[in-house]
Amino acid sequence: MESLVFDPQIKFLSPDKVLFATGLTVSQTVADLGTGSGFYAVAAAKIVGETGNVLVVDILESALEHVSAEARLKFLRNIKTLRCDLEKPKSCLKIPDGSVDLVIMGNILHQIGSKDNLMTEAYRLLKTGGKLLLIDWNQKPSTIGPPAKARISSEQARQLVLKFNFKLSREVDTDNYHYGMVFVK
């Protein structure tokens, strides 16, 4: 397991360092499923550069508008927003099968009712050899994040992903609040 070092002044994980740990490089295509604030999407857009693409997916139009506004402010022209309901099968058909190098699932497992549909969609989107970055809230008690009973343990998450024919590539050190894993299709 590769360990990442984080600045003690930063309360949360560094999206850049986590993305670099996946092997993300220039010209790749990323799908950030359930993007929320775009925490990973903006960092990914900078890494993949103008020749790469970041597909930002969320069910909330307000989240997509926020990411679009942030992309404009940071002069990032490689972010495209898509409204999709990730709990429905093949909800993101605008993204072709096998067209994505990296799928990001950041802090969404505890929010999704139909985890099987989410995993099926992630698998569909990824190229053979593509990677899935899964970051979610750990079980440690904290005053931030979702309630402890709503959180999915790292072992539960690992078993869920492995059930869909992914292979665990590595665990990624994050911060005191999250766990991270990289899987390969």
N, C-alpha and C positions, 0 to 999 in steps of 0.2 A: 504494500500500500504506500503510495506516494503521499508525503505530508507537505502541506502548504503552510507557509509562515504568514501570519497576519499582523498588521500594525495594531498594537494594544490600544491605541487611541480610537480605533474603529470598532463600534459596537457590533456591527454585523459583518458578514462575510464580504469579501471583495468579488464582485461579479467577474471582473477581468481575470483574476487569478483562477477562479473556478473554471471559467471558459477555456483558459489556456491549458488547464489540466486535462481537458477533453481532447486536446490536439487541434482545436479549431484554428483554421488559418485563412489567409486571403482567398477570395473567390468562392468560398463555400456558401451553401444555402442552409439557413437555419429556420426552424419553425418553433416559435415560442408559444406553447399551448397554455392557455389561461394566463396570459401575460400580466394582467393586473396593471400595475404602474409602469411596466416596461423596464424594470430593474435589470433584467438580463438582456433584453432586446437591444437597448441602446448600446450597451457594452459590446454585444455581438456585432452590431452594425459597424462599430469602429474597427473591430478585429478583421471582419471579412472584407472591408473596404468597398470602394465603388464598384468593383467587379463581382462582389458577392451580393446576396439578398437575405433579408430577414423578414420572414412572414410572421406577423404578429396576430395571434388568434385569441379572441375572447368573445363571450356572449354579451358582455356589457358594452354598449355603444360609448358610454362615458369613458371607459378604460381605453378603448381604441382612439377616441378623440384626444385623450391625454397624451398617449404615446405619439400620435401624429404631431401634436403641438410641440412636444419635446424634440422630436426629430427635426422639425423645421427650425427650432431655436438653435439646434446644434449642427445645422446644415448637413443632415444625414438624409441622402436621397435614396437609400437602398432599403428602406423600411416600407413594407406594404401591410396594411391592416385588413383583416378578414373577420367578419362576424360569423361565428359558428357555435352551435350548441354541441359541445364535446361529449354530452351524454347520449347523443343520438348517433346511430351507426352512419358512417361515411358522411359526416356533417360538413367536412371541408373538401368537397369534391373539386373545388377550384384549385386545390393543390394536387397535382398529378401523383399517381402511385410512384414510389421509388424515386422521388425527385429531391429529397432532403438529405443533407449530410449529418445534421445534428438536430434532434428534437429536444427542447428544453421543457421540463415540467417542474416549475418552481413553486412550491407551497400550494399545490392544488389538490393533492390526493384527498385531504381531509374535507374538501368542498364538493367533490364529485360523488354522486350517488352511483352511477353506472361506471365503475372503474374498468370493467371489461370492455365497454365501448371505447373508452379513452385509450386503453392499451392497444386495441385493435386498430384504431386510427393512427396511433404513433407508429405501429409496425408497418402499416400500409404506406405511410409517407416516406419512411426511411429507405435509402438505397441499401443494397446488400453491403455490409461492412459499415453502414452508418451507425451513429451513436445516439444513445438516449441519456441525457443528463437528468437525473432525478434528485431534487433537493426538497426536503420537507422538514417540518418541525419535529424535533426529537421529543422524547418522553420526559425530559427533565422539567421539573416544575419551574415556571417562570411567570412573571407578571405581564408578559407580552405574548402575542400569538393566540391561537385558538385554545379553547378549554382543553385540558389534558385528555378528557374522555373522547374528544373528537379527533385527536391526533392518531396517525397511522404509524406504528413502530417501524423502525428500519428493517426489522426481520419480516414483518408483514408486507412491507413494500417490496423487499427483495423477492419474496415468494410470489407475489402478484406478477412482477415483471418476468421472472423466470418461467412462469406458466405460459407466457406468450412467445416462447422460443428465443428470448434474448439470452445472451451470455454476459455474466458479470465480468467487466474489464478491470475495474478498480473502485476502491472507496476513495472519496475525496474529503479531506479535513475541511471543515467549514468554519464554524464558530461555536459558541456555547449553546446556541438555540436550535441548530439544524444538524441534519446528517446529509451526506451526499454520496451518490453512486453513479458510475458511468457503466452503461451496458452497451453491447454491440449486437447488431442484427446479423 
